């Protein structure tokens, strides 16, 4: 579903990932969502954000180069994550109080990661301009 949402908004990051098969994309998506959900459940989302952003800034993500990420990717990725969580929320719980709490937690997580990612993006752009 996440890949479908990415295609619906024409996520620019899909272009460098076009070399991956559909099965590989699904596998990456599942692993990423598993990490997010585990981090949220264990209240360690800050660690996940720090690790993910540091890996990106240090160009330690094997499937893409850090410079292949554009500003539009950042906004759209977090929009897609919120949409994806919302899409599956009703199948997780019908309890409206729980749903409201979970939506709030996801919003805090995605907003925090988006802000940190934008700062990292500007750092990468500054480094590129100095080269």
N, C-alpha and C positions, 0 to 999 in steps of 0.2 A: 504494500500500500504506500509506503514511503517513497518508493521509486516512482510509482504512479503520480504522487503529488509533486515530486521533483520535475517530472516531465510536463505536468500540467502548467507549471509556472516557468518552464523552460530554464531551469537552473543552469547557469553557465558552467558550473563545475562538472556537469555531465559530459561536456565535450572532451576534457582530458581523460575522463573515465570510460570513454567510448571503446577503448581497447579491451575492457573487461567484458566477459560474457554476462548474460543475464543472471546466471547462477552465481557468479562471483559477486555481482552487485548485491544480490539478495543476501548472500553470506556476510558481506561487509555491513550491510544495513542491520541485519540481525545482531551481529556482534556489537555494533555501536549502540544499538538500543538496549541490549543486555547490560552493557557497561553503565549506561545512563540510569537504567532502572535499579541496578544493584547499588550504585552510588547514592541515588535518592533514598533507597530503603535503608542503607547503612549510615545515612547522614554524612557522607564523605564526598559530596558533590564538588566541594571546593578543590579537593585533591584531583578529581577527574578533570576539572576545568584547567587547573594548573598544568597537569601532565599533557593534556591535549594541545593546549596553546604553546607550551614549550616545545613539544615535538614538531609543531607546525613552524614556529619561528626558527628552530634549529635545523629545519628541513629533514626531519627524521621520519617523515611519512613516505613509505616506499612507493605508494601508488600515484602520488602527485608531487610536483615541485611546489614549494611554497609560493612561488610567483605566479602559479596558475590560478590561484584564488583571487577573485576580484571582489570589490566592495559589495556588489549585488548578491554574491554568493552568501555573504555573512547574514544579511537581512533575510534572505529567502530561506536559508537553512534553518534559522530559528523560527521563522513563520511555519515552515513545514513540520518541525518538531512539535510545536504547539498544536497544529492541526492534527497531526498523527496521534498524539496523546488524547486529544479530545475525541477523535474518531473511535478509539477503542475504550474510552472511559466507561461508557454505559455497559459494555460487556464485562467490565471488571467489577463494577458496583452500581447498583440502582439507588443506593443511599445518596440523596441529594446533598446532605451535609458533608459526607465523605468526598463526593465529587467536587464540591466547592473548595474543600481543603486541598485536594490533589491539584486542581487547576491553579490554585494559588501557589503551591509549591513548584509546579512546572513553570509558571510565569517567573517566579523568583530565579529559578535555575537558568532559564533561557535568557532572561534579561541580564543576569550577572555574566553569563558566558558571552553574550553578544557584546557587552561593554568591554570586557577584557580582550575579546577577539578584535574589536575595532582598534583598540590601542595597539595591539600587536601588528595589525595590518598597517597602521600608520608608521610604526617602527620599521617594518619591512620596506615600505615605500620610501621612507627617509634614507635607509641604507642603500637602496637601489639608486636614489638620486645622487648620492655621494660617490657612487662608483664611477 
